[in-house]
Amino acid sequence: MDAQLKRGVLEICVLAAMRDGDSYGYKIIKDLSPFMEISESTLYPILKRLEQSGCVTVYSVEHNGRLRKYYRITETGFERINEFTNEWDSIMRAYRFIRGDIKND
């Protein structure tokens, strides 16, 4: 898969993992595991990019004597999910064309 396309899809999946509530790294990996494989070395740069773009905010909470970073999706993050899903139909048309399922007559 093209690196840019994969990166974009992974970012949306990470945002979707936070759609129902704040989360932390290990939980995001666990929540995504039935759908895709994602490692910590992939996840944390994605979370940093999402924070820098205003899609998530970060805060820390003490857990078992250590600080745990939690991530909260912002309105910008929800808008990004909506934009992606709105564009998905055109992506799928291109996919079907590439596979040969539809012809350009």
N, C-alpha and C positions, 0 to 999 in steps of 0.2 A: 504494500500500500504506500502511496506517496506520503512522505514524511509530514508535509504540511497538512494534508487531509487527515491523516491519522492524529496529528496533534490537535487539530480542531475538534475531531470527534471525541477524543479523550477529555478535552477540556469541558465539553458539554456533558459528558458522562459524569465527571467529577461534580459539576454544578448540580446535576440531577440527583446525585447521591445526597446532596444537602437540601434538597427541595422540601423535605418534610421536617427538617430541624437541624440544629447545629450539629457538627460532627468533628471528629479528629482523624488524623492520618490512618491509624490502624483500622478504625471502623469504616472509613471510606474504602480502603482496600478490601476489607471483608464484605462490604455491601456490594461492591462491583464484581467480586470473584465469581458469582454464578454466570456472569455475562462476558467477562474478559479478564485477562491476566494483566495486572498492573503492579509494578514493584514500587518500593519506597523511593528508589532512585529516579523513577519516572514521576511519581506522584508529587513529591515536594517541589520540584521546579514548576510543575503545573499550578500548584497552589500559590506559589510566589507570583507567577504571572497573573493569575486571577486576582490576587490581592492588589498588585500594581495597577491593574486595569479597572479596579473598583467593583469587580464582580463579587468579591467576598471581603469580609472584615475578619480580623483575627483578634482573639483575646485569650488569656491564659487563666487556668483554674488549677488549684492544687489538687492533686489526686495521688493518694498513697505516698505523701511526702515529697512529691515531685510536681513541677508545673507541667500541665498538659495544654498544648495549643488547641483551641477550638476555632472552627471556621464557620462563618455565618454567611449565607448567600444574601446578596443585596438586591435591591430593585433592578439595578443594572444587570446582575446575574440572571434574574428571572427574564428580563428582556432579551438577553442573549440566548437563553433556551428557546424562547418564543420565536426569535428570528431564525434559529436553526431549524425548528420544526416547520416553520412556514416555507423554508427553502427546500425542505426534504423532497417534496413532490418533483421538483425539477431535477434534483440529484438522482432520484430513482428513474426518471425518464432517460437521463443520460446513461445510467447503469444498464437499463434494459436495451438501449441502443448499442452499447459497447458489447454486451453479451450476444447481440444478434436476435434478441427476442422481438424487436420491432424494426421495421425497415423504413428508410426515408425514401418514399416513392416520388 
